[in-house]
Amino acid sequence: MITYGENEEKNLNEIVVRGMTNIRSKTRDGRLYASQSGQCERKTALTSTQVGNEVITASMNAYFKIGETIEELILDSLFDQGILLFKQYRLPDIGINMGGYVDGIIFVDGQVKVLEIKSCGTVPNKPKPDHLAQTLIYSAITGLPAQIMYMSRQPADFYGNMNIETFDIETSTENLSKAVWSAVYGYLAVGMGVLPDRPPHMKKSYCGFCPGFNDCWKTGPKNEIKGLKSPTSDQHAELVESTSKFVEAILNPVATKDRRIGVLNFLSKNGTRYAKNLLESSDWSNFGF
């Protein structure tokens, strides 16, 4: 606790920065998160086994808070216009101990869609790979088409034009399979106690806050990171076979339809008043599914 007069001789900026910096403890114990599980099998494994303290710097804290504010502004706008059906939809279990919340479920262009909202510095001209993978997982699990919306932390340009862009996501079976594969392979690898190889398409710029970043990209042998060892050829073959079967089961059209109906049922009972009006009186097959 700071007592009166303790900071009189200190720079006010430093006091604010120190106050915005905190440490939080993490013990994942195998828990996956959709936001970190669809792009790299190795990252999936490392983040799900993360243990220990994590320093949240002042800048990280500020970015998180700004992002939360932008997200709420967008969702409030969608609600005011009768488009928002639900916000912060909790993903149902698909058997791989994965958590995650869809920012918003909306009704637009005659379809019920999942919407992932991202704040950014400069609005990109296409979805970022990790954001794309996350949104594809949301689409695969819910059975709904998907969009990603970016809004800059500098909301408008000099002329007052909003720095905002929305991308439709190509939810082909191939794209969905790639994202789900990464999550499932990482999950099964952790259960086997092995470390997945880093996919050849991964670049340092994609790796963000991965807890294994330094170990993963250092030179020399990478036979073990955070207690996980590289798989033998037999283990890898077993993982590939098991993952293939698991992904096929998740993306099975009947299973996907059942999950989608589960989402729509939930929305019809627990969604916004717009969701209830839409789903209680409509033929769901009219939504293009």
C-alpha positions in Angstrom: 0.0 0.0 0.0 1.3 3.4 -0.9 1.3 5.9 1.9 0.8 9.7 1.6 3.9 11.4 0.3 5.8 8.3 -0.7 5.8 9.2 -4.4 6.3 13.0 -4.0 9.8 12.9 -5.5 9.0 10.4 -8.3 7.9 11.0 -11.9 4.2 10.7 -12.3 4.5 8.8 -15.5 6.6 6.2 -13.8 4.1 5.9 -11.0 1.3 5.2 -13.5 3.3 2.7 -15.5 4.2 0.8 -12.2 0.6 0.8 -11.2 -0.5 -0.6 -14.6 2.1 -3.5 -14.4 1.1 -6.7 -12.7 2.0 -10.3 -12.3 -0.5 -13.1 -12.8 -0.1 -16.8 -12.1 -0.8 -19.4 -14.8 -1.4 -23.1 -14.5 -3.0 -24.4 -17.7 -2.8 -28.1 -16.8 -3.5 -29.1 -20.4 -6.3 -26.6 -21.0 -6.4 -25.3 -24.6 -7.7 -21.9 -25.7 -9.0 -21.4 -29.2 -7.2 -18.1 -29.6 -3.8 -20.0 -29.4 -4.6 -23.4 -30.8 -5.4 -23.2 -34.5 -2.1 -22.2 -36.2 0.8 -24.1 -34.7 0.7 -27.5 -33.0 3.8 -26.7 -31.0 2.3 -23.4 -29.7 -0.9 -25.4 -28.8 1.2 -27.8 -26.7 3.3 -25.1 -25.0 0.5 -22.7 -24.1 -1.6 -25.5 -22.7 1.2 -26.6 -20.4 2.2 -23.1 -19.3 3.0 -22.8 -15.6 4.3 -20.0 -13.5 4.1 -16.2 -13.3 3.5 -14.0 -16.3 4.3 -10.3 -16.2 1.6 -8.1 -17.7 3.5 -5.0 -18.7 1.8 -1.5 -18.6 1.7 -1.4 -22.4 0.1 -4.9 -22.6 -2.4 -3.9 -20.0 -3.3 -0.7 -21.9 -3.7 -2.6 -25.2 -6.0 -5.2 -23.5 -8.2 -2.4 -22.0 -8.4 -0.5 -25.2 -9.2 -3.7 -27.1 -12.0 -4.5 -24.6 -13.4 -1.0 -25.0 -13.4 -1.2 -28.8 -15.1 -4.6 -28.7 -17.9 -3.3 -26.4 -18.4 -0.3 -28.6 -18.8 -2.5 -31.7 -21.1 -5.0 -29.9 -23.3 -2.2 -28.5 -23.6 -0.7 -32.0 -24.7 -4.1 -33.4 -27.2 -4.5 -30.6 -28.6 -1.0 -31.2 -29.2 -1.9 -34.8 -30.9 -5.3 -34.1 -28.0 -7.4 -35.5 -26.4 -8.8 -32.3 -27.8 -12.2 -31.2 -25.4 -12.9 -28.4 -22.0 -11.8 -27.1 -19.3 -13.8 -25.4 -20.7 -17.2 -26.5 -18.9 -20.0 -24.6 -17.7 -22.7 -26.9 -19.2 -26.2 -26.4 -16.9 -29.1 -25.6 -15.6 -31.1 -28.5 -13.5 -33.5 -26.5 -10.1 -31.7 -26.5 -10.5 -29.6 -23.3 -10.7 -26.3 -25.2 -12.0 -23.1 -23.8 -12.9 -19.9 -25.7 -15.6 -17.3 -26.1 -16.9 -16.0 -29.5 -17.0 -12.2 -29.3 -20.4 -12.0 -31.0 -23.0 -14.0 -32.9 -24.8 -11.8 -35.4 -27.5 -12.0 -38.1 -26.3 -10.3 -41.3 -26.8 -10.9 -45.0 -29.5 -13.5 -44.2 -27.1 -15.6 -42.1 -26.3 -16.3 -38.5 -22.5 -15.8 -38.2 -19.8 -15.7 -35.6 -17.9 -12.5 -35.4 -14.4 -12.1 -34.0 -13.4 -8.5 -33.2 -9.7 -7.4 -33.1 -8.2 -4.0 -32.3 -5.0 -3.1 -34.1 -2.6 -0.3 -34.9 -3.0 -0.3 -38.6 -5.9 -2.1 -40.2 -4.5 -5.0 -42.2 -5.5 -5.8 -45.8 -6.2 -9.4 -44.9 -6.8 -11.3 -41.7 -3.7 -12.1 -39.6 -2.8 -15.8 -39.6 -3.4 -16.4 -35.8 -6.7 -14.5 -35.9 -7.8 -16.4 -39.0 -7.0 -19.8 -37.3 -8.9 -18.7 -34.2 -11.9 -17.7 -36.2 -11.8 -20.9 -38.2 -11.9 -22.9 -35.0 -15.0 -20.9 -33.9 -16.7 -21.7 -37.2 -15.8 -25.4 -37.1 -17.2 -25.8 -33.6 -20.4 -23.8 -34.0 -21.0 -24.8 -37.6 -21.6 -21.2 -38.5 -20.0 -19.0 -41.1 -17.6 -16.4 -39.8 -16.3 -12.9 -40.1 -13.3 -10.9 -38.6 -13.7 -7.2 -37.9 -10.6 -5.0 -37.3 -10.8 -1.5 -35.8 -7.7 0.6 -35.3 -6.8 2.0 -31.9 -6.8 5.2 -33.8 -10.4 4.9 -34.7 -10.6 7.5 -37.5 -8.3 9.3 -39.9 -7.8 13.0 -40.3 -11.0 13.3 -42.3 -13.1 11.4 -39.7 -13.3 8.2 -41.7 -13.4 5.2 -39.4 -10.4 2.9 -39.6 -12.4 -0.3 -39.7 -12.5 -3.4 -42.0 -14.4 -6.6 -42.0 -13.4 -9.8 -43.7 -15.5 -12.8 -44.7 -13.7 -16.0 -43.8 -13.5 -18.8 -46.3 -14.7 -21.8 -44.2 -14.0 -24.5 -46.7 -13.4 -28.0 -45.3 -9.7 -27.7 -46.1 -9.4 -24.5 -44.1 -11.4 -25.7 -41.2 -9.4 -29.0 -41.1 -6.1 -27.2 -40.9 -7.1 -25.2 -37.9 -8.8 -28.0 -36.1 -5.9 -30.3 -36.9 -3.4 -28.0 -35.2 -5.5 -27.9 -32.0 -6.2 -31.7 -31.9 -2.6 -32.7 -32.6 -1.3 -30.4 -29.9 -3.8 -31.7 -27.4 -3.0 -35.4 -28.1 0.7 -34.7 -28.1 0.5 -33.2 -24.6 -1.4 -36.3 -23.5 1.5 -38.4 -24.8 4.1 -36.1 -23.3 5.7 -35.1 -26.6 6.5 -31.9 -28.3 5.1 -31.3 -31.8 7.5 -30.1 -34.5 7.2 -26.5 -35.5 5.2 -26.3 -38.7 7.3 -25.3 -41.7 5.0 -22.4 -42.5 5.5 -20.7 -39.2 7.5 -17.5 -39.0 8.9 -15.6 -36.0 6.5 -12.8 -36.7 3.6 -15.1 -36.2 4.6 -16.3 -32.8 3.5 -13.4 -30.6 3.4 -14.2 -26.9 4.0 -17.9 -27.3 5.6 -19.0 -24.0 8.1 -21.2 -25.9 9.2 -18.5 -28.3 12.9 -18.2 -27.2 13.4 -22.0 -26.8 11.6 -22.7 -30.1 13.6 -20.4 -32.2 17.1 -20.8 -30.6 19.8 -22.4 -32.6 20.9 -25.9 -32.0 18.9 -29.1 -31.0 15.4 -28.6 -29.7 14.8 -32.1 -28.2 12.9 -30.8 -25.2 11.0 -27.7 -24.2 9.2 -27.3 -20.9 9.3 -31.0 -20.2 8.0 -32.1 -23.6 10.3 -34.2 -25.8 10.3 -34.6 -29.5 8.3 -37.6 -30.6 9.8 -40.7 -32.0 8.8 -41.7 -35.5 6.4 -44.3 -34.1 4.8 -41.7 -31.8 4.5 -39.2 -34.6 2.8 -41.8 -36.8 0.4 -42.6 -34.0 -0.4 -38.9 -33.4 -1.1 -38.4 -37.1 -3.5 -41.4 -37.3 -5.3 -40.4 -34.1 -5.5 -36.7 -35.1 -6.9 -37.6 -38.5 -9.7 -39.7 -37.0 -10.5 -37.0 -34.4 -10.7 -34.2 -36.9 -12.8 -36.3 -39.2 -15.2 -36.9 -36.3 -15.4 -33.2 -35.3 -16.0 -32.0 -38.9 -18.5 -34.8 -39.8 -21.5 -33.1 -41.4 -24.0 -34.7 -39.0 -21.9 -33.7 -35.9 -21.4 -30.2 -37.2 -25.2 -29.8 -37.9 -25.9 -31.1 -34.3 -23.6 -28.5 -32.8 -25.1 -25.7 -35.0 -28.6 -26.7 -33.9 -27.4 -26.6 -30.3 -26.1 -23.1 -30.8 -29.3 -21.9 -32.4 -31.4 -23.5 -29.7 -29.3 -21.8 -27.1 -29.7 -18.4 -28.8 -33.5 -18.9 -29.1 -33.7 -19.2 -25.4 -30.9 -17.1 -24.0 -30.0 -14.6 -26.7 -30.9 -11.0 -27.2 -34.5 -10.1 -27.9 -33.6 -10.0 -31.5 -32.3 -13.6 -31.3 -35.5 -14.8 -29.7 -37.7 -13.0 -32.3 -35.6 -14.3 -35.2 -35.2 -17.9 -34.0 -38.5 -18.6 -32.4 -40.5 -17.7 -35.5 -38.2 -18.6 -38.4 -37.3 -21.8 -40.4 -33.6 -22.1 -39.5 -32.9 -23.8 -42.9 -33.6 -20.4 -44.5 -30.3 -19.1 -43.1 -28.2 -20.7 -45.8 -26.9 -23.6 -43.8 
